[in-house]
Amino acid sequence: GADHKVLALLVHGDRLYVGGYFTAIGGQARNHLAALDTTTGVATEWDPDVEVGYVRALAARGDTVLVGGSFTYVGESPRRHLAAVSATTGLATAWDPHVTGPDDSYYGDPYVSDLAMRGNTVYVAGHFTGIGGEVRQGLAQVDLATGLTCAWNPTVAEVHALALRDSTLLIAGGF
């Protein structure tokens, strides 16, 4: 029962995390990100309140949910397009890679389109030109513990989807 498009789903533990353009889902007001009970479909009390935009990518490890898309705030915390949120409290953690990029008429604002994780590494795909204070175009590798950008820099524009298979990262997009 979302009132607008759903763009991302993630089952983690006993919850279904849902991201998109919606402002209400599962019978509750929720801005762009919600956790639903997997049995009833009702929204849990978890409410990160993602503002100004949408959520398009989700990943999780332990008590942390990674959120990507085109947004500027998670609750009261400024976060540009990528954030880590506590699965318990719904509050943004200190992890903040800060995605940047040009605002242009064709692509619009910078955004994160997909996330993949292996160990302590987060692969970030989307339309951006910088992350963690480093120049990166469309694809980046970020440390899960520190939020710092790793040295790996393939420079691929407009990456939409990621998949990890063994030691290979598969990418898809408009390049």
Backbone as a printed PyTorch tensor [residue, N CA C, xyz], in Angstrom:
tensor([[[  0.7950,  -1.2170,   0.0000],
         [  0.0000,   0.0000,   0.0000],
         [  0.8230,   1.2610,   0.0000]],

        [[  1.7810,   1.3890,  -0.9100],
         [  2.5580,   2.6320,  -1.0230],
         [  1.7740,   3.6550,  -1.8360]],

        [[  1.9060,   4.9320,  -1.5060],
         [  1.1900,   5.9760,  -2.2350],
         [  1.9550,   6.4910,  -3.4630]],

        [[  3.1420,   5.9150,  -3.7300],
         [  3.9200,   6.2860,  -4.9240],
         [  4.8660,   5.1260,  -5.2280]],

        [[  5.7320,   5.3120,  -6.2030],
         [  6.6010,   4.2350,  -6.6810],
         [  7.5180,   3.6750,  -5.6020]],

        [[  7.6670,   2.3400,  -5.6350],
         [  8.6610,   1.6250,  -4.8290],
         [  9.8060,   1.2670,  -5.7690]],

        [[ 11.0510,   1.6140,  -5.3880],
         [ 12.2170,   1.4020,  -6.2400],
         [ 13.2000,   0.3710,  -5.6930]],

        [[ 13.1120,   0.0410,  -4.4040],
         [ 14.0990,  -0.8570,  -3.8020],
         [ 13.4580,  -1.7010,  -2.7100]],

        [[ 13.8770,  -2.9770,  -2.6590],
         [ 13.4260,  -3.9040,  -1.6200],
         [ 14.6330,  -4.6240,  -1.0410]],

        [[ 14.6030,  -4.8820,   0.2540],
         [ 15.6680,  -5.6280,   0.9140],
         [ 15.0860,  -6.3760,   2.1000]],

        [[ 15.2370,  -7.6940,   2.1130],
         [ 14.8610,  -8.4830,   3.2790],
         [ 16.1040,  -8.6200,   4.1440]],

        [[ 15.9910,  -8.2100,   5.3990],
         [ 17.0970,  -8.3030,   6.3450],
         [ 16.5030,  -8.6240,   7.7000]],

        [[ 16.8630,  -9.7810,   8.2310],
         [ 16.2680, -10.2200,   9.4880],
         [ 14.7880, -10.4820,   9.2820]],

        [[ 13.9630,  -9.9690,  10.1790],
         [ 12.5200, -10.1790,  10.0790],
         [ 11.7930,  -8.9900,   9.4610]],

        [[ 12.5450,  -8.1500,   8.7430],
         [ 11.9490,  -6.9570,   8.1400],
         [ 12.1450,  -6.9200,   6.6320]],

        [[ 11.2000,  -6.2730,   5.9770],
         [ 11.3250,  -5.9400,   4.5740],
         [ 11.5360,  -4.4410,   4.5080]],

        [[ 12.7280,  -4.0230,   4.1030],
         [ 13.0290,  -2.6040,   3.9370],
         [ 12.6060,  -2.1990,   2.5360]],

        [[ 11.9600,  -1.0500,   2.4380],
         [ 11.3940,  -0.5810,   1.1800],
         [ 11.8200,   0.8650,   0.9590]],

        [[ 12.2950,   1.1600,  -0.2600],
         [ 12.6760,   2.5230,  -0.6110],
         [ 11.9670,   2.9580,  -1.8760]],

        [[ 11.7850,   4.2650,  -2.0410],
         [ 11.1390,   4.7660,  -3.2440],
         [ 10.7640,   6.2240,  -3.1340]],

        [[  9.7430,   6.5930,  -3.9060],
         [  9.2270,   7.9700,  -3.9460],
         [  8.1000,   8.2050,  -2.9470]],

        [[  7.6120,   7.1960,  -2.2920],
         [  6.4190,   7.2700,  -1.4600],
         [  6.5890,   8.1690,  -0.2310]],

        [[  5.4390,   8.6230,   0.2920],
         [  5.4030,   9.3470,   1.5690],
         [  4.4760,   8.6530,   2.5620]],

        [[  3.8820,   7.5380,   2.1180],
         [  3.0720,   6.6950,   3.0090],
         [  3.1380,   5.2600,   2.4880]],

        [[  3.2650,   4.3070,   3.4300],
         [  3.3290,   2.8930,   3.0680],
         [  2.9820,   2.0640,   4.2960]],

        [[  2.3690,   0.9130,   4.0760],
         [  2.0620,   0.0200,   5.1930],
         [  1.1720,   0.6440,   6.2330]],

        [[  0.3030,   1.5790,   5.8030],
         [ -0.6330,   2.2250,   6.7180],
         [ -0.0460,   3.3530,   7.5470]],

        [[  1.2000,   3.7780,   7.2470],
         [  1.8520,   4.8370,   8.0280],
         [  2.5040,   5.8760,   7.1180]],

        [[  2.6270,   7.0930,   7.6030],
         [  3.3830,   8.1230,   6.8980],
         [  4.8640,   7.7810,   7.0270]],

        [[  5.5460,   7.6170,   5.8880],
         [  6.9760,   7.3200,   5.8580],
         [  7.5690,   7.9810,   4.6220]],

        [[  8.5830,   8.8000,   4.8160],
         [  9.2260,   9.4950,   3.7070],
         [ 10.3050,   8.6440,   3.0700]],

        [[  9.9700,   8.0090,   1.9450],
         [ 10.9060,   7.3820,   1.0200],
         [ 11.6190,   6.1320,   1.5300]],

        [[ 11.4800,   5.7850,   2.8110],
         [ 12.1450,   4.6130,   3.3720],
         [ 11.3240,   4.0860,   4.5390]],

        [[ 11.0870,   2.7680,   4.5420],
         [ 10.2960,   2.1700,   5.6180],
         [ 10.7410,   0.7280,   5.8390]],

        [[ 10.3860,   0.2100,   6.9990],
         [ 10.5600,  -1.2090,   7.3030],
         [  9.1680,  -1.7710,   7.5450]],

        [[  8.8710,  -2.8670,   6.8380],
         [  7.5610,  -3.5000,   6.9780],
         [  7.7040,  -4.8410,   7.6790]],

        [[  6.7060,  -5.1960,   8.4650],
         [  6.6380,  -6.5200,   9.0650],
         [  6.4180,  -7.5130,   7.9200]],

        [[  7.2450,  -8.5540,   7.8280],
         [  7.1740,  -9.4830,   6.6980],
         [  5.9250, -10.3660,   6.7260]],

        [[  5.2480, -10.4410,   7.8520],
         [  4.0240, -11.2360,   7.9360],
         [  2.7870, -10.4040,   7.6240]],

        [[  2.6900,  -9.2210,   8.2340],
         [  1.4710,  -8.4060,   8.1100],
         [  1.5430,  -7.3420,   7.0210]],

        [[  2.7600,  -6.9030,   6.6500],
         [  2.8970,  -5.8130,   5.6900],
         [  2.7190,  -4.4390,   6.3050]],

        [[  2.5030,  -4.3800,   7.6010],
         [  2.3290,  -3.1190,   8.3080],
         [  3.6920,  -2.4830,   8.5550]],

        [[  3.7710,  -1.1770,   8.4310],
         [  5.0150,  -0.4530,   8.7010],
         [  5.3680,  -0.5570,  10.1830]],

        [[  6.6460,  -0.8300,  10.4490],
         [  7.1240,  -0.8600,  11.8340],
         [  7.2970,   0.5780,  12.3220]],

        [[  7.7110,   0.7340,  13.5760],
         [  7.9450,   2.0770,  14.1210],
         [  9.2240,   2.7140,  13.5850]],

        [[ 10.0660,   1.9390,  12.9170],
         [ 11.3280,   2.4240,  12.3490],
         [ 11.0250,   3.4860,  11.2960]],

        [[ 11.5660,   4.6990,  11.4690],
         [ 11.2200,   5.8110,  10.5780],
         [ 12.3960,   6.7710,  10.3960]],

        [[ 13.3140,   6.4680,   9.4630],
         [ 14.4760,   7.3330,   9.2460],
         [ 14.1520,   8.7080,   8.6690]],

        [[ 12.9880,   8.8770,   8.0450],
         [ 12.5530,  10.1680,   7.5090],
         [ 13.5530,  10.7330,   6.4930]],

        [[ 13.6660,  10.0680,   5.3590],
         [ 14.5440,  10.5230,   4.2750],
         [ 13.8530,  11.6720,   3.5600]],

        [[ 14.5530,  12.7890,   3.4350],
         [ 13.9460,  14.0060,   2.9040],
         [ 14.5170,  14.4180,   1.5570]],

        [[ 13.6840,  15.0830,   0.8020],
         [ 14.0150,  15.7310,  -0.4690],
         [ 14.5710,  14.7300,  -1.4770]],

        [[ 13.7120,  13.9220,  -2.0730],
         [ 14.1630,  13.0180,  -3.1130],
         [ 13.5330,  11.6520,  -3.0450]],

        [[ 14.3800,  10.6210,  -3.1800],
         [ 13.8960,   9.2400,  -3.2030],
         [ 15.0140,   8.2900,  -2.7980]],

        [[ 14.6340,   7.0540,  -2.4630],
         [ 15.5790,   5.9810,  -2.1530],
         [ 15.4910,   4.9520,  -3.2690]],

        [[ 16.6620,   4.5800,  -3.8170],
         [ 16.7020,   3.6630,  -4.9500],
         [ 17.5380,   2.4110,  -4.6830]],

        [[ 18.3940,   2.4240,  -3.6570],
         [ 19.3020,   1.3070,  -3.4020],
         [ 19.3650,   1.0190,  -1.9030]],

        [[ 19.3710,  -0.2810,  -1.5620],
         [ 19.4510,  -0.7090,  -0.1690],
         [ 20.4260,  -1.8740,  -0.0370]],

        [[ 21.1450,  -1.9010,   1.0720],
         [ 22.0110,  -3.0180,   1.4360],
         [ 22.0850,  -3.0280,   2.9600]],

        [[ 22.4290,  -4.1520,   3.5500],
         [ 22.4870,  -4.2090,   5.0070],
         [ 23.5490,  -5.1770,   5.4830]],

        [[ 24.0650,  -4.8770,   6.6510],
         [ 24.9880,  -5.7590,   7.3630],
         [ 24.7880,  -5.4980,   8.8390]],

        [[ 24.5150,  -6.5540,   9.5850],
         [ 24.3270,  -6.4130,  11.0320],
         [ 23.2180,  -5.4360,  11.3670]],

        [[ 23.5350,  -4.4260,  12.1650],
         [ 22.5610,  -3.4320,  12.6130],
         [ 22.5600,  -2.1890,  11.7350]],

        [[ 23.1170,  -2.2770,  10.5280],
         [ 23.2240,  -1.0950,   9.6720],
         [ 22.5550,  -1.3360,   8.3240]],

        [[ 21.7350,  -0.3790,   7.9170],
         [ 21.1060,  -0.3920,   6.6040],
         [ 21.7310,   0.7380,   5.7910]],

        [[ 22.3150,   0.3940,   4.6480],
         [ 22.8580,   1.4110,   3.7430],
         [ 21.7540,   1.8280,   2.7760]],

        [[ 21.6770,   3.1220,   2.5450],
         [ 20.6050,   3.7040,   1.7570],
         [ 21.2170,   4.5970,   0.6880]],

        [[ 20.8320,   4.3770,  -0.5750],
         [ 21.3090,   5.2150,  -1.6690],
         [ 20.1510,   5.7420,  -2.4860]],

        [[ 20.3530,   6.8700,  -3.1210],
         [ 19.3210,   7.4620,  -3.9600],
         [ 19.6640,   8.8930,  -4.2750]],

        [[ 18.6410,   9.7270,  -4.2830],
         [ 18.8130,  11.1590,  -4.4830],
         [ 18.0760,  11.8500,  -3.3500]],

        [[ 18.7990,  12.1950,  -2.3150],
         [ 18.2080,  12.8280,  -1.1370],
         [ 19.2640,  13.6850,  -0.4580]],

        [[ 18.8260,  14.5350,   0.4580],
         [ 19.7600,  15.4340,   1.1320],
         [ 19.7640,  15.2960,   2.6550]],

        [[ 18.7540,  14.6410,   3.2220],
         [ 18.6900,  14.4710,   4.6780],
         [ 18.1710,  13.0840,   5.0420]],

        [[ 18.6930,  12.5460,   6.1410],
         [ 18.1140,  11.3960,   6.8100],
         [ 17.8070,  11.8790,   8.2180]],

        [[ 16.5200,  12.0540,   8.4960],
         [ 16.1260,  12.6920,   9.7470],
         [ 16.6840,  14.0990,   9.7890]],

        [[ 17.3650,  14.4320,  10.8550],
         [ 17.9710,  15.7550,  11.0070],
         [ 19.4100,  15.8100,  10.4940]],

        [[ 19.9230,  14.6910,   9.9890],
         [ 21.3260,  14.6100,   9.5640],
         [ 21.4660,  14.8600,   8.0670]],

        [[ 22.2670,  15.8630,   7.6730],
         [ 22.5000,  16.0740,   6.2480],
         [ 23.3060,  14.9140,   5.6600]],

        [[ 22.7730,  14.2820,   4.6270],
         [ 23.4500,  13.1900,   3.9260],
         [ 23.1390,  13.3420,   2.4450]],

        [[ 24.1860,  13.3670,   1.6200],
         [ 24.0160,  13.5690,   0.1860],
         [ 24.0390,  12.2270,  -0.5390]],

        [[ 22.8570,  11.6920,  -0.8100],
         [ 22.6450,  10.5710,  -1.7120],
         [ 23.0930,   9.2020,  -1.1990]],

        [[ 23.7760,   9.1260,  -0.0670],
         [ 24.2350,   7.8510,   0.4810],
         [ 24.3570,   7.9860,   1.9980]],

        [[ 23.7840,   7.0110,   2.7240],
         [ 23.8150,   7.0830,   4.1810],
         [ 23.7910,   5.6860,   4.7770]],

        [[ 24.2320,   5.6020,   6.0130],
         [ 24.0900,   4.3910,   6.8260],
         [ 23.1180,   4.7330,   7.9450]],

        [[ 22.1440,   3.8470,   8.1550],
         [ 21.0880,   4.0950,   9.1310],
         [ 21.0520,   2.9240,  10.1060]],

        [[ 20.8820,   3.2160,  11.3790],
         [ 20.7490,   2.1630,  12.3840],
         [ 19.4520,   1.3980,  12.1420]],

        [[ 19.5500,   0.0770,  12.0470],
         [ 18.3650,  -0.7640,  11.8710],
         [ 17.5110,  -0.7810,  13.1320]],

        [[ 18.0690,  -0.3540,  14.2500],
         [ 17.3410,  -0.3230,  15.5110],
         [ 16.6250,   1.0040,  15.7110]],

        [[ 17.3690,   2.1180,  15.5960],
         [ 16.8060,   3.4350,  15.9180],
         [ 16.2680,   4.1970,  14.7120]],

        [[ 16.7510,   3.8950,  13.5110],
         [ 16.3750,   4.6570,  12.3190],
         [ 17.1650,   5.9350,  12.1520]],

        [[ 18.1290,   6.1810,  13.0350],
         [ 18.9500,   7.3870,  12.9440],
         [ 20.1480,   7.1620,  12.0290]],

        [[ 20.5530,   8.2140,  11.3300],
         [ 21.7590,   8.1410,  10.5050],
         [ 22.9640,   7.9490,  11.4040]],

        [[ 23.8910,   7.0920,  10.9770],
         [ 25.1380,   6.9000,  11.7160],
         [ 26.1230,   7.9900,  11.2970]],

        [[ 27.3230,   7.9540,  11.8490],
         [ 28.3570,   8.9350,  11.4950],
         [ 28.9340,   8.6900,  10.1010]],

        [[ 28.7240,   7.5100,   9.5310],
         [ 29.2540,   7.1430,   8.2060],
         [ 28.6640,   8.0810,   7.1620]],

        [[ 29.5140,   8.8180,   6.4370],
         [ 29.0180,   9.8260,   5.5030],
         [ 29.9840,  10.0390,   4.3410]],

        [[ 29.9340,   9.1920,   3.3060],
         [ 30.8290,   9.3460,   2.1510],
         [ 30.5540,  10.5920,   1.3060]],

        [[ 29.4060,  11.2140,   1.4240],
         [ 29.0700,  12.4760,   0.7550],
         [ 29.2850,  12.3950,  -0.7600]],

        [[ 28.2590,  11.9860,  -1.4570],
         [ 28.2760,  11.8660,  -2.9150],
         [ 28.0130,  13.2310,  -3.5340]],

        [[ 28.8040,  13.5850,  -4.5400],
         [ 28.6350,  14.8650,  -5.2240],
         [ 28.5840,  14.6540,  -6.7360]],

        [[ 28.1490,  15.6730,  -7.4250],
         [ 28.1160,  15.5860,  -8.8770],
         [ 27.4520,  16.7980,  -9.4750]],

        [[ 27.5240,  16.8900, -10.7840],
         [ 26.9280,  18.0450, -11.4490],
         [ 25.4120,  17.9370, -11.4710]],

        [[ 24.7430,  19.0630, -11.2980],
         [ 23.3080,  19.1240, -11.5200],
         [ 23.1450,  19.5230, -12.9780]],

        [[ 22.5630,  18.6400, -13.7850],
         [ 22.3890,  18.9850, -15.1930],
         [ 20.9840,  18.6390, -15.6590]],

        [[ 20.5570,  19.2410, -16.7400],
         [ 19.1810,  19.0920, -17.1900],
         [ 18.8860,  17.6890, -17.7050]],

        [[ 19.8710,  16.9720, -18.2520],
         [ 19.6190,  15.6440, -18.7980],
         [ 19.4960,  14.6010, -17.6910]],

        [[ 20.4630,  14.5390, -16.7890],
         [ 20.4670,  13.5270, -15.7310],
         [ 19.8200,  14.0020, -14.4390]],

        [[ 19.7080,  15.2900, -14.2500],
         [ 19.1960,  15.8160, -12.9920],
         [ 20.2790,  15.7830, -11.9250]],

        [[ 19.8640,  15.6990, -10.6730],
         [ 20.7960,  15.6720,  -9.5500],
         [ 21.6230,  14.3960,  -9.5500]],

        [[ 22.7630,  14.4220,  -8.8780],
         [ 23.5260,  13.1810,  -8.6790],
         [ 22.6640,  12.1870,  -7.9080]],

        [[ 22.9180,  10.8970,  -8.1200],
         [ 22.1670,   9.8810,  -7.4010],
         [ 22.9890,   8.5970,  -7.2870]],

        [[ 22.6060,   7.7670,  -6.3260],
         [ 23.1560,   6.4240,  -6.1680],
         [ 22.0750,   5.4620,  -6.6450]],

        [[ 22.4240,   4.5790,  -7.5930],
         [ 21.4480,   3.6730,  -8.1770],
         [ 21.5250,   2.2510,  -7.6340]],

        [[ 22.6800,   1.8280,  -7.1250],
         [ 22.7930,   0.4680,  -6.6000],
         [ 23.9660,   0.3770,  -5.6350]],

        [[ 23.9010,  -0.6190,  -4.7600],
         [ 24.9420,  -0.8770,  -3.7720],
         [ 25.2240,  -2.3710,  -3.7400]],

        [[ 26.4810,  -2.7320,  -3.5530],
         [ 26.8660,  -4.1260,  -3.3480],
         [ 27.9470,  -4.1510,  -2.2770]],

        [[ 27.9520,  -5.1900,  -1.4400],
         [ 28.9390,  -5.2630,  -0.3610],
         [ 29.6490,  -6.6060,  -0.3760]],

        [[ 30.9330,  -6.5340,  -0.0700],
         [ 31.7530,  -7.7240,   0.1630],
         [ 32.7010,  -7.3530,   1.2990]],

        [[ 32.6190,  -8.1090,   2.3790],
         [ 33.4650,  -7.8110,   3.5300],
         [ 33.2170,  -6.3990,   4.0120]],

        [[ 34.2920,  -5.6220,   4.1240],
         [ 34.1940,  -4.2390,   4.5890],
         [ 34.1570,  -3.2460,   3.4340]],

        [[ 33.8780,  -3.7440,   2.2250],
         [ 33.8780,  -2.8940,   1.0380],
         [ 32.4590,  -2.7070,   0.5260]],

        [[ 32.1120,  -1.4490,   0.2400],
         [ 30.8300,  -1.1160,  -0.3670],
         [ 31.1120,  -0.5990,  -1.7700]],

        [[ 30.4890,  -1.2180,  -2.7680],
         [ 30.5680,  -0.7310,  -4.1380],
         [ 29.3390,   0.1500,  -4.3600]],

        [[ 29.5730,   1.3410,  -4.8930],
         [ 28.5220,   2.3340,  -5.0790],
         [ 28.4170,   2.6570,  -6.5560]],

        [[ 27.2040,   2.5340,  -7.1220],
         [ 26.9560,   2.8400,  -8.5310],
         [ 25.9860,   3.9990,  -8.6310]],

        [[ 26.0850,   4.7510,  -9.7290],
         [ 25.1190,   5.8240,  -9.9440],
         [ 25.5950,   6.8530, -10.9350]],

        [[ 25.0470,   8.0370, -10.7740],
         [ 25.4300,   9.1970, -11.5780],
         [ 26.0310,  10.2190, -10.6160]],

        [[ 27.3530,  10.2360, -10.5320],
         [ 28.0530,  11.1590,  -9.6410],
         [ 29.4660,  11.3740, -10.1590]],

        [[ 30.1070,  12.4130,  -9.6600],
         [ 31.4900,  12.7070, -10.0490],
         [ 32.4390,  12.7460,  -8.8600]],

        [[ 31.9030,  12.5720,  -7.6730],
         [ 32.7550,  12.5620,  -6.4940],
         [ 32.0960,  11.8270,  -5.3460]],

        [[ 32.9450,  11.2480,  -4.5000],
         [ 32.4650,  10.5560,  -3.3100],
         [ 33.6080,  10.5280,  -2.3010]],

        [[ 33.2820,  10.8180,  -1.0520],
         [ 34.2910,  10.8190,   0.0040],
         [ 35.4060,  11.8240,  -0.2300]],

        [[ 35.1020,  12.9100,  -0.9300],
         [ 36.1110,  13.9280,  -1.1980],
         [ 37.0520,  13.5870,  -2.3430]],

        [[ 36.8450,  12.4520,  -2.9940],
         [ 37.6830,  12.0160,  -4.1120],
         [ 36.8890,  12.0840,  -5.4180]],

        [[ 37.5940,  12.2840,  -6.5240],
         [ 36.9540,  12.2640,  -7.8320],
         [ 36.6810,  10.8170,  -8.2140]],

        [[ 35.4190,  10.5000,  -8.4270],
         [ 34.9900,   9.1920,  -8.8920],
         [ 33.7950,   9.4120,  -9.7940]],

        [[ 33.7610,   8.7140, -10.9150],
         [ 32.6690,   8.9030, -11.8600],
         [ 31.8660,   7.6230, -12.0200]],

        [[ 30.6380,   7.6220, -11.4850],
         [ 29.6900,   6.5490, -11.7180],
         [ 29.8840,   5.2670, -10.9400]],

        [[ 31.0780,   5.0210, -10.4340],
         [ 31.3610,   3.7740,  -9.7280],
         [ 32.4810,   4.0180,  -8.7280]],

        [[ 32.2670,   3.5810,  -7.4980],
         [ 33.2740,   3.7990,  -6.4620],
         [ 33.2800,   2.6530,  -5.4720]],

        [[ 34.3800,   2.5550,  -4.7540],
         [ 34.5690,   1.5660,  -3.6980],
         [ 34.8040,   2.3550,  -2.4100]],

        [[ 33.9800,   2.0850,  -1.3880],
         [ 34.0360,   2.8400,  -0.1370],
         [ 34.2100,   1.8680,   1.0240]],

        [[ 35.0090,   2.2470,   1.9970],
         [ 35.2210,   1.4350,   3.1890],
         [ 33.9920,   1.5240,   4.0890]],

        [[ 33.4400,   0.3860,   4.4750],
         [ 32.2360,   0.3480,   5.2920],
         [ 32.4580,   0.9020,   6.6950]],

        [[ 33.6480,   0.7490,   7.2290],
         [ 33.9230,   1.2280,   8.5890],
         [ 34.1620,   2.7360,   8.6410]],

        [[ 34.9040,   3.2590,   7.6700],
         [ 35.3230,   4.6650,   7.7420],
         [ 34.5450,   5.6060,   6.8210]],

        [[ 33.9590,   5.0860,   5.7500],
         [ 33.2990,   5.9370,   4.7640],
         [ 34.2650,   6.5650,   3.7830]],

        [[ 35.5410,   6.2010,   3.8850],
         [ 36.5480,   6.7520,   2.9880],
         [ 36.5600,   6.0020,   1.6580]],

        [[ 36.8550,   6.7290,   0.5970],
         [ 36.9370,   6.1470,  -0.7360],
         [ 38.2370,   5.3750,  -0.8750]],

        [[ 38.1570,   4.1830,  -1.4680],
         [ 39.3380,   3.3520,  -1.7070],
         [ 40.0310,   3.7870,  -3.0010]],

        [[ 41.2470,   3.3170,  -3.2200],
         [ 42.0510,   3.7330,  -4.3660],
         [ 41.4840,   3.2690,  -5.7110]],

        [[ 40.7420,   2.1910,  -5.7380],
         [ 40.1460,   1.6380,  -6.9540],
         [ 39.3310,   2.7090,  -7.6680]],

        [[ 39.5820,   2.9210,  -8.9810],
         [ 38.9260,   4.0140,  -9.6930],
         [ 38.7360,   3.6700, -11.1700]],

        [[ 37.6830,   2.9140, -11.5260],
         [ 37.4970,   2.5030, -12.9190],
         [ 36.9410,   3.5860, -13.8420]],

        [[ 36.3420,   4.6610, -13.3390],
         [ 35.7830,   5.7570, -14.1240],
         [ 34.8160,   5.2640, -15.2040]],

        [[ 33.6140,   4.9510, -14.7910],
         [ 32.5610,   4.4970, -15.6860],
         [ 31.3330,   5.3780, -15.4450]],

        [[ 30.8510,   6.0100, -16.4810],
         [ 29.7010,   6.9050, -16.3270],
         [ 28.3880,   6.1330, -16.2850]],

        [[ 27.4350,   6.6460, -15.5340],
         [ 26.0490,   6.1800, -15.5060],
         [ 25.9010,   4.6750, -15.2850]],

        [[ 26.2890,   4.2080, -14.1170],
         [ 26.1420,   2.7940, -13.7520],
         [ 24.8140,   2.6350, -13.0110]],

        [[ 23.9940,   1.6830, -13.4760],
         [ 22.6610,   1.4930, -12.9020],
         [ 22.5400,   0.2900, -11.9890]],

        [[ 23.3050,  -0.7800, -12.2490],
         [ 23.1270,  -2.0050, -11.4680],
         [ 24.4590,  -2.7000, -11.2350]],

        [[ 24.5580,  -3.3750, -10.0910],
         [ 25.7590,  -4.1020,  -9.6910],
         [ 25.3950,  -5.5130,  -9.2660]],

        [[ 26.3190,  -6.4440,  -9.4740],
         [ 26.1940,  -7.7950,  -8.9340],
         [ 27.5960,  -8.3210,  -8.6720]],

        [[ 27.7800,  -8.9460,  -7.5320],
         [ 29.0600,  -9.5580,  -7.1860],
         [ 28.9720, -11.0540,  -7.4190]],

        [[ 29.9770, -11.5840,  -8.1040],
         [ 30.0790, -13.0360,  -8.3010],
         [ 31.5220, -13.4120,  -8.0450]],

        [[ 31.7520, -14.1560,  -6.9760],
         [ 33.1050, -14.5020,  -6.5390],
         [ 33.9220, -13.2160,  -6.4120]],

        [[ 35.0010, -13.0750,  -7.1690],
         [ 35.8230, -11.8610,  -7.0670],
         [ 35.5560, -10.8860,  -8.2070]],

        [[ 34.4380, -11.0700,  -8.9290],
         [ 34.1290, -10.2210, -10.0720],
         [ 32.9210,  -9.3390,  -9.7640]],

        [[ 33.0450,  -8.0460, -10.0750],
         [ 31.9500,  -7.1150,  -9.9650],
         [ 31.3710,  -6.9070, -11.3600]],

        [[ 30.1160,  -7.2630, -11.5290],
         [ 29.4220,  -7.0710, -12.7930],
         [ 28.6750,  -5.7460, -12.7310]],

        [[ 28.7320,  -4.9580, -13.8030],
         [ 28.0790,  -3.6650, -13.8350],
         [ 27.2100,  -3.5360, -15.0840]],

        [[ 26.1430,  -2.7600, -14.9680],
         [ 25.2590,  -2.4820, -16.1000],
         [ 24.8800,  -1.0200, -16.0630]],

        [[ 24.6930,  -0.4320, -17.2420],
         [ 24.3000,   0.9650, -17.2740],
         [ 24.3470,   1.5340, -18.6680]],

        [[ 24.4440,   2.8440, -18.7460],
         [ 24.4420,   3.5510, -20.0310],
         [ 25.8430,   4.0350, -20.3810]],

        [[ 26.7550,   3.1290, -20.5830],
         [ 28.1410,   3.4920, -20.9000],
         [ 28.5960,   2.7720, -22.1450]]])
